[in-house]
Amino acid sequence: MSALFRTLAAAPLAAAALLFTVASATPAHASVIYTYTGNPFNVLQGNSYSAQDGVAGVMELGTTLGANLSSTSLTPLTFSFSDGVKTITQANASSASFVVSTDGLGNITTWEISLAIPFGVGGPPVVITTTNTAQMVLDRGEDNECFGFLCGLTFGEVRNAPGGWEPKVPPVPEPSSMLLIGAALAGFTARRRLR
């Protein structure tokens, strides 16, 4: 009979602790955060935007993007995009559309992302768009300036200068750590009972 089996047979509590630890150890799983950084706006209308503003944002996906995706719609777990003036997130967006294509390594190569906040939620309507397709390359923030009852469109945009995407996988604790802790607990319990 092996030493581990004799120890576990002599200490049912240690065996139960070890069994629980092994059963509760789940595989590691991490979401992936894709960060978009656009270029500064170079076309401005109105007073809301400046040449220091631009589109930037993050979207969190449950897994990395696959290779060679073609115009694939995504539903991010979370997202937050700003045009330098206002921010649209999953909490305040009235509409959100995410369509991407990837290369053979799963890197985002083309995209069409359009986000909006409706009139009446946090002020006048806000639209943030970033597009990099064969038909159009555009980052744009759009708002309305209102003075009393008079409103006018204001925007900042940059054309033909696409930004870039950077994926990041946050670190996840290894389930083997739980297994080691459980094994140590079982060993201490077994040793104590044998004395």
C-alpha positions in Angstrom: 0.0 0.0 0.0 1.4 3.4 -0.9 2.3 5.9 1.8 -0.2 8.5 0.4 -3.0 5.9 0.4 -2.2 4.8 4.0 -2.1 8.4 5.1 -5.4 9.2 3.5 -7.0 6.0 4.8 -5.9 6.9 8.3 -7.2 10.4 8.1 -10.7 10.7 6.4 -10.7 14.5 7.1 -7.5 14.9 5.1 -8.9 12.8 2.3 -12.1 14.9 2.2 -10.1 18.1 2.1 -7.9 16.8 -0.7 -10.9 15.6 -2.7 -12.7 19.0 -2.2 -9.7 20.9 -3.4 -9.3 18.8 -6.5 -13.0 19.0 -7.3 -13.1 22.8 -6.8 -10.1 23.6 -8.9 -11.5 25.0 -12.2 -9.5 25.7 -15.3 -8.0 29.1 -15.7 -10.0 31.4 -17.9 -9.3 35.1 -18.8 -11.1 37.7 -20.8 -9.2 39.7 -23.3 -9.1 43.5 -23.4 -8.6 45.1 -26.8 -7.5 48.7 -26.6 -8.0 51.1 -29.5 -5.9 54.3 -29.8 -6.8 56.7 -32.6 -5.1 59.7 -33.9 -5.9 63.3 -32.9 -8.7 65.0 -34.8 -7.6 67.3 -37.7 -11.0 68.4 -38.9 -13.0 70.4 -36.4 -16.5 72.1 -36.4 -17.9 74.0 -33.5 -16.3 74.6 -30.1 -16.6 71.2 -28.4 -13.6 69.5 -29.9 -9.9 70.4 -30.2 -6.9 69.0 -32.1 -5.8 67.2 -28.9 -9.0 65.1 -28.9 -9.4 61.7 -30.7 -11.2 58.4 -30.4 -9.8 55.9 -27.9 -11.4 53.0 -26.1 -11.4 49.5 -24.8 -13.6 46.4 -25.3 -13.5 43.3 -23.2 -14.2 40.0 -24.9 -14.6 36.6 -23.3 -11.8 35.1 -25.5 -9.2 36.1 -28.0 -10.4 36.8 -31.6 -9.9 34.0 -34.0 -7.8 34.0 -37.2 -9.2 35.2 -40.5 -12.5 36.5 -39.3 -14.4 38.4 -42.0 -16.8 41.2 -41.0 -17.8 39.4 -37.7 -20.2 41.1 -35.3 -19.1 41.1 -31.7 -20.9 41.6 -28.4 -18.3 42.8 -25.9 -18.6 41.9 -22.2 -17.9 45.6 -21.5 -16.7 48.6 -23.5 -15.8 52.2 -23.0 -15.0 54.6 -25.8 -14.3 58.3 -25.7 -13.9 61.0 -28.3 -12.0 63.2 -25.9 -15.1 65.1 -24.8 -17.7 62.4 -23.8 -17.5 58.7 -23.1 -19.9 56.0 -24.2 -20.0 52.7 -22.2 -22.3 49.7 -22.2 -24.1 51.4 -19.3 -25.2 54.5 -21.2 -25.2 53.5 -24.9 -28.5 53.5 -26.8 -26.9 51.6 -29.6 -23.6 49.8 -30.1 -22.3 48.0 -33.2 -18.9 46.2 -33.3 -17.8 44.5 -36.6 -14.3 43.4 -37.1 -12.1 41.3 -39.4 -8.8 39.7 -38.4 -5.6 38.5 -40.1 -4.1 35.0 -39.8 -2.9 35.7 -36.3 -6.2 37.1 -35.0 -5.1 40.7 -35.1 -7.8 43.2 -35.9 -7.3 44.6 -39.4 -10.5 46.2 -40.3 -13.4 47.4 -38.1 -16.6 49.4 -38.0 -17.6 50.5 -34.5 -20.5 52.9 -34.0 -21.8 54.0 -30.5 -24.5 56.4 -29.6 -26.1 58.0 -26.6 -29.7 59.2 -27.3 -31.0 62.7 -26.8 -32.0 63.2 -23.2 -29.4 60.9 -21.6 -26.6 63.1 -20.3 -27.3 65.9 -22.7 -27.5 66.2 -26.5 -27.0 63.2 -28.8 -23.4 61.9 -28.9 -22.0 59.6 -31.6 -18.6 58.0 -31.6 -17.4 56.2 -34.7 -14.2 54.5 -35.7 -14.0 52.8 -39.1 -11.2 51.2 -41.0 -12.5 49.5 -44.1 -11.7 49.5 -47.8 -14.5 52.1 -48.3 -13.7 54.5 -45.4 -11.1 55.3 -42.8 -12.6 57.6 -40.2 -12.5 58.4 -36.5 -15.2 60.8 -35.5 -16.8 62.3 -32.4 -20.1 64.1 -32.9 -22.1 66.2 -30.5 -24.6 69.0 -30.5 -24.0 72.4 -29.1 -27.1 74.0 -27.8 -27.7 77.6 -26.8 -31.2 77.9 -25.5 -33.4 76.3 -28.1 -30.9 76.5 -30.9 -28.7 73.5 -31.5 -26.0 72.9 -34.0 -23.8 70.0 -35.0 -20.2 70.0 -33.6 -17.7 67.3 -34.4 -14.0 66.4 -34.5 -12.7 63.8 -37.0 -9.6 62.4 -38.6 -9.7 60.7 -42.0 -7.3 58.3 -43.7 -5.2 57.8 -40.6 -6.4 54.7 -38.8 -5.5 54.1 -35.2 -4.4 50.7 -33.9 -5.6 47.8 -31.6 -3.6 46.2 -28.9 -4.9 43.0 -27.2 -4.1 42.3 -23.5 -4.8 39.1 -21.5 -4.9 39.9 -17.8 -3.1 37.4 -15.6 -5.3 34.7 -14.0 -4.3 32.7 -10.9 -3.5 29.1 -11.6 -5.9 26.5 -10.3 -2.8 24.4 -9.4 -2.2 26.8 -6.5 -5.5 25.7 -5.0 -4.5 22.1 -5.4 -1.1 22.8 -3.6 -2.8 24.5 -0.7 -5.4 21.7 -0.4 -2.6 19.1 -0.5 -0.7 20.9 2.2 -3.8 21.1 4.3 -4.5 17.4 3.8 -0.9 16.6 4.8 -0.9 18.6 7.9 -4.3 17.2 9.0 -3.1 13.6 8.3 0.2 14.2 10.2 -1.6 15.6 13.2 -4.1 12.6 13.3 -1.2 10.1 13.1 0.4 11.5 16.3 
